[in-house]
Structure formats: C-alpha cells, structure tokens
C-alpha cells in the first residue's frame, strides 16, 4: 500500500524549502547589519542636556548637530516657573530704589 500523499514531499518542494531558508538567512544577516549600523549612528549623535537654571534638575535632552559631548544648556522647569512668574508680575514687583522714601 502506498503512503498517503499528504505526507509526501516532492523533490521540488524540498528544494524550494531549502531555498526559502537560505533566502531568510540572507535577509536576517542584512537586517542585523542595518541594526548594527543604526546603533553606531545613534551612538555618534550628540545630545544637549537642558537643565533648569534654578533647581539644576534635568528638564530634557535635545539632539544637537554642533554640540560637544556633555554640553549643557539652561531652561526652567515647571516647578520653578510659577514662583518666578509671580515674581515678574508688575503688581508684585518692588518699587525702584529711586522712588522709595527714606
């Protein structure tokens, strides 16, 4: 009695399967090379550290083309902004020294 046809694999199917495996290995190797190159590129990028000028907390990192490694720039964080903004309000500003009565 011959074996069932569903379990038989023809020579052509076997060769096609091997070819697909070889093609997959080539594609995987290519993808791994692209990942390696991307990691190198990311590692070479420089980032500017943005720090709050009041509390020195890191606010964010920003990619910068001409920045040197470890370069820092200053901004203001949300926690420090409210008190500084109130201080800058003209209603709360102290009067100039020349107008104060002694």
NORDAUR-V893110 format. One line per field, one symbol per residue. ss: DSSP state (H for helix, E for strand, C for the rest). phi: phi as a letter, one per 20 degrees, with the letter a starting at -180 (. if undefined). psi: psi as a letter, one per 20 degrees, with the letter a starting at -180 (. if undefined). A space follows every 10 residues. Layout:
ss->???
phi->???
psi->???
This chain:
ss->CCCCHHHCCC HHHHHHHHHH HHHHHHHHHH HHHHHHHHHH HHHHCCEEEE EECCCCCEEE EEECCCCCCC CEEEECCHHH HHHHHHHHCC CCCCCCHHHC CC
phi->.fffffeedf ffffffffff ffffffffff ffffffffff fffefdceee cffedmffea dcfcfefefn fccdbceffe fffffffefg feffffffef ed
psi->pqqqhhippr hghgggghgh gghghghggg ghghgghghg ghhiqqqppp qpigijqpgr qpppgjqqpj qqrqbprhhi gghhghhiph hipqqqhhiq p.
